[in-house]
Amino acid sequence: MEWGLRPKVVHWLYVTIVHPTISFASLVWWPGCQTASTTNKLSKVQRLACLAITGAFRTTPTGGMETLVGLPLLDLVIQGEARSVAHRLWSLGNLSYLHPQ
């Protein structure tokens, strides 16, 4: 008998709940995402998700699990979200909120 959620369900929960939660307001905190400490923290979150999805041993390399599961690096997801929001604000003419004068 198997216990716990199926890997597909864990993957779905991670992509639909955790990714949007972490990338919320990414336009504001994205510059801080470029530091090594923040990148390491984001990598740890993604690693836990990959371990839960794959059921791999804890010694499995994170990059390999991310490739198998098809998850992009979390800091790149946040950067993409921030760029998307910045472009949307720029196209609407509301980018002045980012650079008050």
HELIX and SHEET records of a PDB file:
HELIX    1   1 PRO A    7  LEU A   13  1                                   7    
HELIX    2   2 TYR A   14  VAL A   18  3                                   5    
HELIX    3   3 HIS A   19  ILE A   22  1                                   4    
HELIX    4   4 SER A   26  TRP A   29  1                                   4    
HELIX    5   5 TRP A   30  GLN A   34  5                                   5    
HELIX    6   6 ALA A   36  THR A   54  1                                  19    
HELIX    7   7 THR A   62  VAL A   69  1                                   8    
HELIX    8   8 LEU A   74  LEU A   92  1                                  19    
HELIX    9   9 LEU A   95  TYR A   97  5                                   3    
END                                                                             
